[in-house]
Amino acid sequence: MLSGQSNERETKMVVAELLTKADSLLRKDPDQTLEILKQALTVAKEGGEDSLQAEVEYRMARNYMSKGYYFSALESGFKALRFFESIEDSSLMGKTKHRIASIYLENENKALSLQYDREALNLLDPVEDSLSIAWTYLGLGNYYS
């Protein structure tokens, strides 16, 4: 039992280090960021950490979108969303739906983007997720300009 907990802790630490490194390179080197995120995903999968896999997929969606890889961005976004739905975390579901809405908007699909942003607003908590709500409303402004 202890070795299982030790492996879980080690997996979390390694993934956290890789995510921190990826975040520090996000704007400077998107290609390197993607490679680091792929490493983090591999470590999370090998460690059997579904929640970490979802977090990495969520971040990969942002990175893929910034590089213009919309299909890969959507694929990662939906993988993360499925996990957050399975654990019924409405906050993370809302944030992920907003990320998916942003990907659709970047890909000029305003109808799906609008749908996902509206769904995001219904999931986000007004107190806990106020910043995410602000970003979502800002995203909704793109449909009326």
Buried (B, 14 or more C-beta within 10 A) or exposed (E): EEEEEEBBEEBBEBBEEBBEBBEEBBEEEBEEBBEBBBBBBBBBBEBEBEBBBBBBBBBBBBBBBBBEBBEBBBBBBBBBBEBBEEEEBBBBBBBBBBBBBBBBBBBEBEEBBBBBBBBBBEBBEEEEBEEBBEBBEEBBEBEEE
